[in-house]
């Protein structure tokens, strides 16, 4: 197969950080290349150089045999390079067609030809067998559909090099199958695809070769069929990970937290559960089951229509996140960039902001010494990869952003810690660190609740699993004594389970 991308000796520096150090990368036509590595390994930075988002500090780039200077995004697109970022870049107030042709609108004289754009967008969507109207407002589409629009947008520029950064992080199993169908179709058409993902179990379905990076350096490339998953992980992290799901056994203690008859909107209906000291309670279910909505209602983000919360046997009133934090209930939200971080502020301020009552004196003046103490402790305990705490949170890799979100809550003596999709978009080693953190909280007698769409993760880390479907709890199982089939049955056969309960 023809080599369509050849990158050699690529270097990139940011203030205080050497992001890429003499990196090598090749992509061939008609192949899916998995670009793998831990968070902060430099994968996204390398691909942003290829797509013209960043300029390199050293090295050479050849695309289709032509050596390229410093590219900008338009020049990269003209060469046939398209990137779908982990954080989707859609304009919600514009239609699907307008998003697809943004910056290169089809014109009729001086005016934008909306009909022509919608017709061309509809043709591309139909060709990919994507059931989305070209005139639909993107803001009305779920994330999964927006992902498909991004792919269609890439093909509208006749992309021959398509970079996908964590494309399945917000998709259901059915939507992932649809994405894989499109990837295989593009591969057969000769498109070279760079696939960045931390979901290693996906690779077997679509990947031809893998390139592995670590700490900003190129480690190795190999045919996927010639390497085991353990070898891939060892190359990614530089050491063997003996246990993917470390479990700590604790004696079940007293009841810490109880939710009674909680209702909020149409996806939180009559929720009842308890959490005890010495256990981790996992929430399983398919997308749209109401798990995230339940955590938001508990934390006071969304209004409750009814229900009671009890902490250490006493009723607590929570009408806002401030009430929850004061009571000792905290949430690491699903969308870390939107709801968990101020990406334009440094790590220091992100960690200190929800803890002002701890770092300020009686006059409301921030104690620099106390602020340093809690920030340094969070960076050390969670192994946040950063040159210092003055770096903007938005510049960190996904996994390190997640650690900052968690770190700001560990400063407090919280009684209930809720994690919503805590390992989404982070690498295997960072996942183990989050699991160890959850186990540490469990050992300290903190009530730990976590939501995950990864069934092996829920079964591997939780002690007890609560399954939801259509806004209701449809079952509860002990993790050690259940199977994926049983959980999936509870997550999909709501009518039968509810009928059984009624009997």
C-alpha positions in Angstrom: 0.0 0.0 0.0 1.1 3.6 -0.7 2.5 5.6 2.2 0.3 8.8 2.2 1.7 10.4 5.4 5.3 10.3 6.5 6.3 12.3 9.6 9.9 12.2 10.8 11.7 13.8 13.8 8.7 15.8 14.9 9.3 18.0 17.9 6.9 20.3 19.7 7.4 22.4 22.9 4.9 24.2 25.1 5.9 26.4 28.0 7.6 24.1 30.5 6.6 21.0 28.5 8.3 19.0 25.7 5.1 17.5 24.2 6.8 15.7 21.2 10.4 14.6 21.0 11.7 13.2 17.7 8.5 11.4 16.8 8.0 9.1 13.7 4.7 8.3 12.2 3.5 6.7 8.9 0.1 6.1 7.4 -0.8 4.1 4.3 -3.8 4.4 2.0 -6.6 2.0 2.8 -5.6 1.2 6.3 -6.8 2.0 9.9 -3.9 2.9 12.1 -4.5 2.9 15.8 -2.4 5.7 17.5 -2.1 4.6 21.1 -0.6 5.9 24.3 -1.4 7.1 27.8 -3.0 10.5 28.4 -0.3 13.1 27.8 1.7 10.8 25.4 1.4 13.3 22.6 -1.0 11.6 20.3 -3.5 14.5 19.9 -0.6 17.0 19.6 1.0 15.0 16.8 -2.3 14.8 14.9 -2.9 18.5 15.4 0.4 19.2 13.7 -0.7 16.9 10.8 -4.0 18.7 10.5 -2.5 22.2 10.7 -3.9 23.1 14.2 -0.4 23.4 15.6 2.9 24.2 13.9 5.9 21.9 14.6 9.2 23.1 16.2 11.2 20.5 14.3 11.0 17.6 11.9 9.5 17.0 8.4 6.0 16.2 7.2 5.2 14.6 3.8 1.6 14.2 2.6 1.1 12.2 -0.6 4.9 12.4 -1.3 5.0 16.2 -1.1 7.1 17.7 1.7 5.0 20.3 3.5 6.1 23.4 5.4 4.1 24.8 8.3 0.5 24.0 7.5 -2.6 25.8 8.6 -5.9 24.1 8.8 -7.1 25.2 5.4 -3.9 24.1 3.7 -4.2 20.7 5.4 -7.8 20.4 4.3 -6.8 21.2 0.7 -4.3 18.3 0.9 -7.1 16.0 2.0 -6.5 15.9 5.8 -9.5 16.1 8.1 -9.6 15.7 11.9 -12.5 14.9 14.2 -11.5 16.2 17.6 -12.4 14.5 20.8 -14.4 17.6 21.8 -16.7 18.1 18.8 -16.5 21.4 17.1 -20.1 22.0 16.0 -22.1 25.2 15.9 -25.3 24.3 17.6 -27.3 27.2 16.2 -26.5 26.2 12.6 -28.0 23.4 10.5 -26.2 20.2 9.6 -25.5 21.5 6.0 -24.3 24.9 7.4 -21.9 23.1 9.7 -20.6 20.8 7.0 -19.8 23.8 4.7 -18.8 26.3 7.4 -16.0 28.5 6.0 -16.4 27.2 2.4 -20.0 27.9 1.7 -21.5 27.3 -1.7 -22.4 30.7 -3.2 -24.7 31.9 -5.9 -23.2 35.2 -6.8 -22.8 37.2 -3.6 -25.2 35.1 -1.6 -24.9 31.7 0.2 -26.8 29.0 -1.7 -28.5 27.2 1.2 -30.5 24.9 -1.1 -27.3 23.8 -2.9 -25.6 23.2 0.4 -28.5 21.2 1.8 -28.7 19.1 -1.4 -24.9 18.3 -1.4 -25.0 17.6 2.4 -28.0 15.3 1.9 -26.2 13.4 -0.9 -23.1 12.8 1.3 -25.3 11.7 4.3 -27.3 9.4 2.0 -24.1 8.0 0.5 -22.9 7.1 4.0 -26.4 5.8 4.9 -26.6 8.3 7.8 -30.2 9.0 8.7 -30.0 12.7 9.5 -31.8 15.6 7.8 -29.4 18.2 6.3 -31.8 21.0 7.4 -31.8 19.9 11.1 -30.3 22.2 13.7 -27.1 20.5 15.1 -28.0 21.6 18.6 -31.1 19.4 18.4 -29.0 16.3 17.6 -27.5 13.9 20.2 -23.7 13.7 20.5 -23.7 10.5 18.5 -25.4 12.1 15.6 -23.1 15.1 15.8 -20.2 12.6 15.5 -21.7 11.3 12.3 -22.1 14.9 10.9 -18.4 15.5 11.7 -17.5 12.4 9.6 -19.8 13.6 6.7 -18.2 17.0 7.0 -14.7 15.4 6.6 -15.9 13.6 3.5 -17.4 16.7 2.0 -13.8 18.0 1.6 -12.9 14.7 -0.1 -10.6 13.7 2.8 -8.1 11.0 2.1 -6.6 11.2 5.6 -9.2 11.0 8.3 -8.1 11.4 12.0 -10.6 10.3 14.6 -9.8 11.3 18.2 -11.8 9.2 20.7 -14.8 8.8 18.3 -16.7 6.3 20.4 -16.5 7.9 23.9 -20.1 9.0 23.8 -21.7 6.4 21.5 -23.9 3.4 22.3 -23.0 -0.1 21.2 -25.4 0.2 18.2 -23.9 3.6 17.2 -20.4 2.2 17.5 -21.4 -0.6 15.1 -22.6 2.0 12.7 -19.4 4.0 13.0 -17.3 0.9 12.3 -19.4 0.2 9.2 -18.6 3.7 7.9 -14.9 3.3 8.8 -14.7 0.0 6.9 -16.4 1.6 3.9 -13.9 4.5 3.9 -11.0 2.1 4.2 -12.2 0.1 1.2 -12.3 3.4 -0.7 -8.6 4.0 0.0 -8.9 6.5 2.8 -6.2 6.3 5.4 -7.7 6.5 8.9 -5.9 7.4 12.2 -7.9 6.0 15.1 -7.1 7.3 18.6 -8.9 5.4 21.4 -8.5 4.2 24.9 -11.1 1.5 24.4 -8.6 -1.2 23.4 -11.3 -3.8 23.1 -12.5 -2.0 20.0 -9.3 -2.3 18.0 -9.8 -5.9 16.9 -12.9 -4.9 14.9 -11.3 -2.4 12.6 -7.5 -1.8 13.1 -4.7 -3.0 10.7 -1.7 -1.5 12.4 -0.8 0.2 15.7 1.7 3.0 16.5 2.5 3.5 20.2 3.7 6.6 21.9 4.9 7.3 25.4 5.9 10.5 27.1 6.0 12.4 23.8 8.2 9.8 22.1 7.7 7.2 19.4 7.9 3.7 20.9 7.0 1.2 18.1 4.7 0.3 15.2 3.4 -3.2 14.4 0.7 -5.1 12.7 -2.3 -5.5 15.0 -2.7 -9.2 14.3 0.9 -9.9 15.4 0.7 -8.4 18.9 -1.3 -9.3 22.1 -3.3 -6.8 24.1 -0.9 -7.2 27.1 2.1 -6.3 24.8 0.2 -3.2 23.6 -0.5 -2.1 27.2 3.1 -2.8 28.3 4.4 -0.6 25.5 1.9 2.1 26.3 2.7 2.4 30.0 6.3 1.2 30.1 5.5 -1.5 32.6 3.2 -4.5 33.0 -0.3 -3.7 34.5 -1.1 -6.8 36.4 -4.6 -6.0 37.4 -6.9 -3.9 35.2 -9.7 -3.8 37.9 -8.0 -3.8 41.3 -10.6 -4.7 43.9 -10.2 -4.1 47.6 -12.4 -6.0 50.0 -13.7 -4.1 53.0 -16.2 -5.0 55.7 -19.6 -3.5 55.0 -20.2 -0.8 57.6 -23.1 1.4 58.6 -25.5 3.1 56.2 -24.1 6.4 55.1 -26.4 7.6 52.3 -30.0 6.9 51.3 -32.2 8.1 48.5 -36.0 7.7 48.9 -38.6 8.2 46.2 -36.5 10.6 44.1 -38.3 12.1 41.1 -36.9 14.7 38.7 -38.0 15.2 35.1 -39.0 12.2 33.0 -35.7 10.2 33.5 -35.6 10.1 37.3 -38.7 8.2 38.5 -39.2 6.8 42.0 -35.5 6.2 42.6 -34.6 4.3 45.9 -31.2 3.1 47.0 -28.7 3.0 49.9 -25.0 3.2 50.1 -23.0 1.7 53.0 -19.5 2.4 54.3 -16.9 -0.1 52.8 -18.7 -0.5 49.5 -18.7 0.9 46.0 -22.1 1.1 44.3 -22.1 1.1 40.5 -24.9 2.3 38.3 -25.3 0.4 35.0 -27.6 0.8 32.1 -27.8 2.0 28.5 -27.6 5.6 27.3 -30.8 7.4 28.2 -31.5 5.2 31.2 -31.4 8.2 33.6 -28.2 7.5 35.5 -26.6 10.9 34.9 -29.9 12.6 35.5 -30.1 10.8 38.8 -26.7 12.1 39.9 -27.5 15.6 38.8 -30.8 15.6 40.8 -29.0 14.3 43.9 -26.3 17.0 43.6 -28.8 19.7 43.1 -28.0 20.6 39.5 -31.5 19.7 38.3 -34.6 20.4 40.3 -36.4 17.6 42.1 -40.1 17.2 41.9 -40.1 15.0 45.0 -37.9 12.7 47.1 -35.8 12.6 50.3 -32.1 12.3 50.9 -30.6 11.0 54.1 -26.9 11.4 55.2 -25.8 9.4 58.3 -29.4 8.9 59.2 -30.4 12.6 59.0 -32.5 14.2 56.3 -30.6 16.8 54.2 -32.1 19.4 51.9 -30.3 19.9 48.7 -31.6 22.5 46.2 -28.3 23.5 44.7 -24.7 22.1 44.3 -23.7 24.5 47.1 -26.1 22.8 49.4 -24.7 19.4 48.4 -21.1 20.4 48.8 -21.8 21.9 52.3 -23.6 18.7 53.3 -20.6 16.6 52.2 -22.0 15.2 48.8 -19.8 15.9 45.8 -20.0 15.0 42.1 -17.4 14.5 39.4 -19.7 15.1 36.4 -19.9 13.2 33.1 -18.8 16.2 30.9 -15.7 17.3 32.6 -15.0 20.3 30.2 -18.6 21.7 30.3 -19.5 21.0 33.9 -16.4 20.1 35.9 -13.7 22.5 34.9 -13.0 26.2 34.1 -10.7 25.4 31.2 -9.4 28.9 30.9 -8.2 29.0 34.5 -5.1 27.4 35.9 -5.1 24.1 37.8 -4.5 26.0 41.1 -7.8 28.0 40.7 -9.8 25.0 39.6 -8.8 23.1 42.7 -9.2 26.1 45.0 -12.5 27.5 43.7 -14.9 24.9 45.4 -12.7 25.0 48.5 -12.6 28.7 49.2 -14.1 28.1 52.7 -11.0 26.0 53.4 -8.3 28.3 52.0 -9.7 31.7 53.1 -9.2 33.4 56.5 -12.1 35.0 58.4 -11.8 38.1 56.3 -12.2 36.2 53.1 -8.6 36.6 52.0 -7.0 33.5 50.3 -4.1 32.0 52.1 -1.5 31.2 49.5 0.1 28.7 51.9 -3.1 26.7 52.3 -3.8 26.9 48.5 -0.4 25.6 47.8 -0.9 22.7 50.2 -4.2 21.5 48.7 -3.0 21.9 45.1 0.4 20.2 45.7 -1.3 17.4 47.5 -3.8 16.8 44.7 -1.1 16.8 42.0 1.0 14.4 44.0 -1.7 12.0 45.1 -3.3 11.8 41.7 -0.1 12.0 39.7 -1.4 14.9 37.5 1.1 15.3 34.7 1.8 19.1 34.6 4.9 21.3 34.9 3.2 23.3 37.5 -0.2 24.3 38.9 -0.3 27.6 36.9 -1.0 25.7 33.7 -4.5 26.2 32.3 -6.7 23.1 32.9 -7.8 23.2 29.3 -4.3 22.5 28.1 -4.1 19.2 29.9 -4.8 15.8 28.4 -8.3 14.3 29.0 -7.1 12.0 31.7 -5.3 14.7 33.6 -8.3 17.0 33.3 -10.3 14.2 35.0 -7.8 14.0 37.8 -8.2 17.8 38.4 -12.0 17.4 38.6 -11.5 14.6 41.2 -8.7 16.3 43.0 -10.7 19.4 43.9 -13.2 17.2 45.9 -10.6 15.1 47.7 -9.5 18.2 49.7 -12.9 18.2 51.4 -14.0 15.7 54.1 -16.8 14.5 51.9 -19.1 11.7 53.0 -20.5 10.8 49.5 -18.4 11.0 46.3 -20.3 10.4 43.0 -18.3 9.6 39.9 -20.2 9.9 36.6 -18.3 8.1 33.8 -14.9 8.8 35.6 -12.8 6.9 33.1 -14.3 8.1 29.8 -11.5 9.1 27.4 -8.6 8.2 29.6 -5.9 5.6 29.2 -5.6 2.2 30.8 -3.0 3.3 33.4 -5.0 6.4 34.4 -8.1 4.2 34.7 -6.3 2.0 37.3 -5.3 5.2 39.2 -8.9 6.3 39.3 -10.0 2.8 40.5 -7.3 2.8 43.2 -8.6 6.2 44.3 -12.1 4.9 44.6 -10.8 1.9 46.6 -9.0 4.3 48.8 -12.2 6.3 49.5 -14.0 3.0 50.2 -11.4 2.0 52.7 -11.8 5.4 54.4 -15.5 4.8 55.0 -16.7 7.2 52.3 -19.8 6.3 50.3 -18.7 5.8 46.7 -21.2 5.8 43.8 -20.2 5.6 40.2 -21.9 5.6 36.8 -20.3 3.7 33.9 -21.3 2.5 30.5 -18.4 0.0 30.5 -19.9 -3.2 31.8 -16.6 -4.9 32.6 -15.6 -1.8 34.6 -18.8 -1.8 36.7 -18.5 -5.6 37.4 -14.8 -5.3 38.1 -14.8 -2.3 40.6 -18.3 -2.1 42.1 -19.4 -4.3 45.0 -23.1 -3.8 44.3 -24.6 -2.9 40.9 -27.9 -1.0 40.5 -29.3 -1.2 37.0 -31.5 1.5 35.4 -33.7 1.6 32.4 -36.1 4.3 31.2 -35.7 6.4 34.3 -36.3 3.6 36.8 -34.3 1.1 38.8 -35.0 -2.3 37.2 -32.7 -4.5 39.4 -29.9 -4.8 41.9 -27.2 -7.4 41.8 -23.9 -8.3 43.6 -21.0 -7.8 41.2 -19.3 -11.0 42.1 -22.4 -13.1 41.5 -23.7 -11.6 38.2 -23.0 -11.8 34.5 -23.0 -9.2 31.7 -26.1 -11.0 30.3 -28.0 -10.6 33.5 -27.1 -6.8 33.7 -28.0 -6.3 30.0 -31.4 -8.1 30.5 -32.2 -5.8 33.4 -31.1 -2.8 31.3 -33.2 -3.6 28.3 -36.3 -5.5 29.5 -37.9 -2.8 31.7 -41.5 -3.8 31.1 -40.9 -7.4 32.3 -39.0 -6.3 35.4 -41.5 -3.7 36.3 -44.3 -6.2 36.0 -42.4 -8.6 38.2 -42.0 -5.9 40.9 -45.7 -5.1 40.7 -46.5 -8.8 41.4 
